[in-house]
Amino acid sequence: MSCPRQLIGRRRALAAGTGLATGALLPPAGASRTAAAAPAYTNPVIWQDFADIDVIRVGATYYASASTMHYSPGAPVLRSYDLVNWEIAGHSVPTLDFGAKYDLNGGRGYVRGIWASSLAHRPSNGTFYWLGQIDFARTYIYTATAVEGPWSRLTTIGTPYYDAGLLVDTDDTLYVAYGNTTISVAQLSRDGRSQVRTQQVFTTPSSVGTLEGSRFYKINGQYYIFLTRPANGQYILKSSSGPFGPYTMRQVLLDLRGPIPGGGVPHQGGLVQTQNGAWYYLAFVDAYPGGRVPALAPVTWTPDGWPVVQLVNGAWGTSYPSPAVPTPPRQVTPMTGVDTFDGTRLKPRWEWNHNPDNTKWSVDNGLTLRTATVTNDLYGARNTLTHRIQGPTSTATALLDFSAMRDGDRAGLALLRDSSAWIGVKRDGGVTRVVMVNGLTMDGNWNTTGTGTEVASATVSGGRIWLRASADIRPGAARPGTFSYSTDGTSFIRLGPAFSMGNDWRFFMGYRFALFNHATQALGGAVRVARFELSTP
């Protein structure tokens, strides 16, 4: 993931023209596949915001981890049985306990927190490891015996392993590749709690520029560090002499046309091998305003041990034969559909904007949000609950019981990013109205520059309302978001003008749907969300 000093280079990279990947289109090598007879999949394999992907296979199951910045819990773990259909299984970082700013308490953690990190599995103890650096200060390692959790912090290491890749070697030694332009390798202690040694192993040539986003592999006795040139290239380092090198470099792809019209070059993901020996590269595509979405392509290897992405008409294909894998044991849980907040826990599709105040919300066959902050600034309000938008277009509908709101309260459904808008309920002077508000903005340091302007409203009565937000997140331009409401759940009334969702990349995370409830006068009010539905046309 690009850090602030790479902003100009990343902007230039995103604007670069498209071209051909290096390497010829080779026939599949190695393990046999029945590709000709296999059904096809279409990219992106997940049209939701999951970036900086690390992907592994444990037995017959694939897992992937992604960046979440200031959202909590952090570092979602995705699960798949075929590399094409994915579900959210859990989160590696239960809470962002890295300082008060992640609680929206005297500061903000926007565009900080969980950056590019690594997920690995250690067969010797049957344990999953998540490793990532926070705020360029230190590295944290969390472990669990199942990706659903519970995850717990194993250790904190003083060296910040920037954009790290964790390798469990065949002799069970733990190594970490990390860095920006200057790439280093660290060896961890046997228990994974401390650093034994670290050594610089590679300096990126000036002709290449920036390399980061390390993924670390041992394949056929060779050590590989898979690196990103943000945001238009992928390179790989190879060592035949051990994890500390020396390494030689080869370009994997540069300015490769991607599979999403208007989107960027696939990059910064990971390599994974199927049970029958076939290799795949799961990368992400810059696809704002929706974010960074995963795309999958098969990989073959040259006789001298270098990976080659398989192209379709000189580009990353929009479609490929599906991986030849055993029949999945079950269908994965869809990332769209209805959530009635059954049970007493949030499903892993949900993430809070910063850490929540856990005394002010509950799930009990419905979601209750009690006001947790007195503010007129949604960006400073705690307990805003977010859900990724499904591309290319989707609609979120929430059934809101507002009967327990108090004067000055604001509750509703937002399209949330550094420029935001929302539809919701305002209660002032005993009068309840449904309103559409836009003009919520941040500057480049993620400070609030606009708290919003009410642009449309209608009086409502009773105690419940259906709120709806529809989002077009096709990349390449600013796209419209629209809002509507209903008093019967059937007939919806459009409210306010279309909201323009910007496609600038600098906030990194894409737009999200967000449920919120905050006070502007005094705490004590509450709303209840009985139902949330994410649907596509």
PENORDA-V341670 format. One record per residue. RES is the residue in one letter. PSI is psi as a letter, one per 20 degrees, with the letter a starting at -180 (NA if undefined). Layout:
BEGIN
res:psi
RES:PSI
RES:PSI
END
This chain:
BEGIN
res:psi
M:p
S:p
C:r
P:h
R:i
Q:j
L:g
I:g
G:h
R:h
R:g
R:h
A:g
L:h
A:i
A:q
G:r
T:q
G:b
L:q
A:q
T:q
G:q
A:r
L:o
L:q
P:q
P:p
A:r
G:c
A:q
S:q
R:q
T:l
A:h
A:h
A:i
A:q
P:r
A:q
Y:r
T:p
N:q
P:q
V:h
I:o
W:m
Q:r
D:n
F:o
A:r
D:l
I:p
D:p
V:p
I:r
R:p
V:o
G:c
A:j
T:p
Y:q
Y:q
A:q
S:q
A:r
S:q
T:j
M:d
H:j
Y:q
S:p
P:r
G:r
A:m
P:q
V:o
L:q
R:q
S:q
Y:i
D:j
L:i
V:g
N:p
W:q
E:q
I:o
A:h
G:a
H:p
S:h
V:o
P:h
T:q
L:m
D:l
F:j
G:r
A:h
K:h
Y:i
D:j
L:l
N:n
G:j
G:a
R:q
G:j
Y:p
V:k
R:b
G:c
I:n
W:a
A:p
S:a
S:q
L:p
A:r
H:p
R:o
P:h
S:h
N:j
G:k
T:q
F:q
Y:p
W:p
L:p
G:q
Q:q
I:p
D:k
F:k
A:g
R:r
T:q
Y:q
I:p
Y:q
T:q
A:q
T:i
A:q
V:h
E:i
G:a
P:q
W:q
S:q
R:p
L:g
T:r
T:p
I:p
G:h
T:p
P:o
Y:n
Y:p
D:m
A:q
G:p
L:p
L:p
V:o
D:r
T:h
D:j
D:j
T:q
L:p
Y:q
V:p
A:p
Y:r
G:r
N:o
T:g
T:o
I:p
S:r
V:p
A:q
Q:p
L:r
S:r
R:h
D:i
G:j
R:i
S:r
Q:p
V:g
R:q
T:q
Q:p
Q:p
V:i
F:q
T:p
T:p
P:q
S:h
S:h
V:g
G:c
T:p
L:p
E:a
G:l
S:p
R:p
F:p
Y:q
K:o
I:p
N:l
G:i
Q:q
Y:p
Y:p
I:o
F:p
L:q
T:p
R:o
P:p
A:k
N:j
G:q
Q:p
Y:r
I:p
L:q
K:p
S:p
S:j
S:j
G:r
P:h
F:j
G:a
P:q
Y:q
T:q
M:q
R:q
Q:p
V:g
L:q
L:p
D:l
L:p
R:p
G:r
P:i
I:o
P:p
G:i
G:r
G:a
V:p
P:p
H:r
Q:m
G:b
G:r
L:q
V:q
Q:p
T:r
Q:h
N:j
G:i
A:q
W:q
Y:q
Y:o
L:o
A:r
F:q
V:p
D:o
A:l
Y:q
P:i
G:h
G:b
R:o
V:q
P:p
A:q
L:p
A:q
P:q
V:p
T:r
W:p
T:r
P:h
D:j
G:l
W:q
P:q
V:p
V:p
Q:p
L:r
V:o
N:l
G:j
A:r
W:p
G:q
T:i
S:q
Y:r
P:p
S:q
P:p
A:o
V:r
P:q
T:p
P:q
P:h
R:r
Q:q
V:r
T:p
P:q
M:i
T:r
G:a
V:p
D:o
T:j
F:l
D:q
G:b
T:j
R:q
L:q
K:q
P:i
R:i
W:q
E:p
W:q
N:o
H:r
N:q
P:r
D:o
N:i
T:i
K:j
W:q
S:q
V:p
D:m
N:l
G:q
L:p
T:p
L:o
R:q
T:p
A:i
T:q
V:o
T:q
N:j
D:o
L:h
Y:i
G:j
A:p
R:r
N:k
T:p
L:p
T:q
H:p
R:q
I:p
Q:p
G:r
P:h
T:q
S:r
T:p
A:p
T:p
A:p
L:o
L:p
D:o
F:j
S:h
A:j
M:q
R:r
D:p
G:i
D:q
R:p
A:q
G:b
L:p
A:q
L:o
L:p
R:b
D:i
S:p
S:r
A:r
W:q
I:p
G:a
V:p
K:p
R:o
D:p
G:k
G:j
V:p
T:p
R:q
V:p
V:q
M:p
V:p
N:a
G:j
L:o
T:q
M:q
D:a
G:i
N:j
W:k
N:q
T:p
T:i
G:p
T:j
G:q
T:p
E:p
V:i
A:q
S:r
A:q
T:p
V:q
S:a
G:b
G:j
R:q
I:q
W:p
L:p
R:p
A:p
S:p
A:p
D:o
I:k
R:p
P:r
G:i
A:r
A:q
R:q
P:q
G:p
T:q
F:q
S:r
Y:r
S:q
T:i
D:i
G:j
T:g
S:o
F:q
I:p
R:p
L:p
G:r
P:r
A:q
F:p
S:o
M:o
G:q
N:k
D:q
W:i
R:i
F:i
F:f
M:q
G:r
Y:q
R:q
F:q
A:p
L:p
F:q
N:o
H:r
A:q
T:i
Q:g
A:q
L:r
G:h
G:r
A:q
V:r
R:p
V:o
A:h
R:p
F:p
E:p
L:o
S:q
T:q
P:NA
END
